[in-house]
């Protein structure tokens, strides 16, 4: 009886959490970005004497541009590594495919 109740509560929490997270993840990401960018916005607002909306736009632009630059760098490194190792494997296969002389 008790195990059934615990199992029922666990399953209902799992299903409820799955449904809630399906719709709540954009808000969770926005909350994370707000916590991440708040010190930057405050710094820009006080040091550069910009209005808060302009400081927010500037901080978000810097964040988006730097994130895209990081993603593009990672993709370029992965692609370069694939070509490098692909060439190495082709060379190894060519050497191994030669008949013994």
N, C-alpha and C positions, 0 to 999 in steps of 0.2 A: 504494500500500500504506500509506504513512505517512499520507496524507490520509484514507484510510478509517478508520484507527485513531483519528485525532484526531476525526473526525466521529462515530465510534462512542462515544468517551469523552464528547464533548459531548452527544450525545443521551441517553446513559445518565445523565449528571449532571443534565440537564434533567428527565428523567422521575423520577429519584430525588428531586430537589429539589421537584418538584411534588407528589409523593406525601407526602414528609415535611412540607412546609409545610401541606398540607391538615389534618394531624393536630396539628401543632406550633404553629399560630398562637395558640391560647388560652394556651399556655405562654409564648410570646413576648410577648404582651400583658401577662400577669401579671408577667413579668420586668421589663418596661418600667415598669409601675405600681409595683413594689417599689422600683426604683431612684429613681423620681420621688417616692414618698411616704416613703422612709426618713429623709431629713433632717427632714421635717415631724414624723414620729412621734418621732424623737429629741428634737426641740425641745419638743414637747408633754410628753414623758416627763420631761425635765429641768426645764423651767420651771414646769410646772403640777403636778409631782410625782404624776403619774398612773401606774398600772401600764401596762406595755407593751400588753397586749391592749385596754385601754380607750382608750389613746392611738391605737392602730391603728384601732379602730372610729370614733373621732372624726375622724381624718384622712381615712379613706375616706368617711365621711358628708359632710364638707366638700367633698371632691373630687367626689363624685357630684352633690351639690346644685349646686355651682358649674358643673359641666359641663352639667347639665340647664338651668340658668339661661342659660348661654351659647347652647345650642342653641335654646332657646325665643326668645331675643332675635334670633338670626339668622333664624329662621323668621318671626317677626313683621316684621322689616325687609324680608325678601323679599316677604312677602304685601302689606305696605303699598306697596312699590315697584311690585308688579304692578298693584295697584288704581290707583295714581297714573298709571302709564304707560298702563294700559288706558283710563282716563278721557281721557288726552291723545289717544290714538289714536282713540277714539270721536269726540272733538271734531273732530279733523282730518278724519276720514272724513265727518262731517256737513257740514263746511264745503265739502269738495271735491265732495260729492254734490249740492249745490245747482246747479240749472241757471243758466246765465248770464242776467242780466236786462238 
